Amino acid sequence: MSAPLLMICATFLFATMGVCVKLASAHYDASEIVMYRGLIGVLMMAALCRWQGQTLRTRVPAMHFWRSLSGVLALSLWFYSIGKLPLATAMTLNYMSSVWMALFLIGGAVMLGSARVDGRLVGAVLLGFVGVALVLRPTLDQQQLWHGLAGLLSGMLSALAYLQVTSLGRAGEPEDRIVFYFSLGGVLAGALGTLGFGELHAHSLEGAALLLAVGLLATAAQLMMTRAYGRGSTLVNASLQYLGIVFSFIYGALLFRDAITWTALAGMTLIIAAGLAATVRRARSTPKDRQHSVTES
């Protein structure tokens, strides 16, 4: 399968997973969904590594720990926001990770005393946050403000996870092993959150089916997206990745009767434009680095 087709399939599966997470939120807390999603991912990745003859033993456990910590926090906040916000809004806020990456680059340049700060990156960041204001203003009431902030924070933590995924790749860690330890972190963090701050809900046939769908869709989509970035152009893949917002918008309108406003559409467009602009500037500054973040889902 070609890289663009892999990316289109991955974004569709992630959007479909978002639907399942939103439906599962009526039966389970976000921490429970994260736990079961991670458990299915662990089993799938362990079986895949065994089938490919790979070992799960790592020489850099500390790097996996920090990557899993930021990734699982991002995932938990994202699942929480999906359960409380319109689907396309939660998806869009999580996809702010490219804009956060640009902000981190600007902050790093300032802290290191660099004489040059890329003005186009600054513009991309400002454009992205204008988009956030437009998306949140028409879709959130005052009681949903925290849910919107949770979605925004999930995008920031996803950007941090990207930095750690890149470091793991440079350390020679294979993609399947990275996904395995991320899934394992989800199991542990989800179990801790459920037992420490929530409760373990009883299963129904519908609830169990939704949890299974979340785990299968997320793991399959993550593998497809990882392979797409490994085979294809970073810029083409980054562009196609934003189809996830479009798919989620369609799902939200058809299945959940989410409100459609021109202001929200304009905000989503600005965030997509900002993310693509930031990706272009990063790719031009680091042409040899073809790896990209894998959505923390």
C-alpha positions, 0 to 999 in steps of 0.5 A: 500500500502506498504512503498516501493511501496508508495515511488516508486510511490511518486518519479515517481509522483515528476518526472512527476511533474517536466516535467509539471513544465518544460512545464508550464515554457513556459507559466508562471513564477516560482512564478506563478507556485508556487502560483497555486501549493500552491492553489491546495495543500491548497484546497486538504489538507483542504478537506482532514483534514475536511474529517478526522475530523482534525482541521487546528488550530495550537498552533505553528504558528511561527514554521509553518511560518519558515518552510513555508519560507524555504520550499517555497524558496526552491520550488521557486528556484527548479521550476526556475532551472527546467525551465532553466536546463536539468530536471535530473540536476535540480532534482539532485541538489535539492536532495543534501539536504541529503548532506547539512544535513550532512554539517549542522551536521558537522558545528554544531559539530564544533560550539559546540566544539565537540571533534569528527567530524564524518570523514565518514560524511565529506567524504560524503559531499566531495563526494557530491560536487565532484558529483555536479562539474561533473554534472554541468561541462558538462551540463551548459554553463557560462550563465546557472551558476546562474540557477545551483546555484539556483538549488544547493541553493534549496537543501540547503533550503530543508535541512533547511526545514527538520529540521523544519519539524522534530521539528513540528513533535516533537511538535505534529503537524500532517502531513496533517496540516504541508502540509496545511500551507506549501501550504498556504505559497506557495500561499502567496509567489507566489502571492507576487512574481508575483504581485511585481516582475512579471506579471499575465499571461493569461491562455490557456487550455494547461497552465491551464491543466499543472498547475492543473497537477503540483498541483495534482501530487505534493500534492499526491506525498508529501502525499505518501512520508510522509506516506512511511517514517511514515510506513517504514525504513528510509534507504530503503525509502531514497534509493528508493527516489533517483529513482526520479533522474533516472525517471527524466533522462529518461524523459529528454532524451525522451521528451526534448532531454537532452544531455547524458554524462558519466561525468554527469552520474558519477556525479549523481552516486556520489551524490546518493552515498553521499546522501545515505552515509549521511543518513546511518550515521545520522540514526545510530547516531539517531536511534529513529528518523524515520522521514525524510524530505518530498521533498519540491514540 
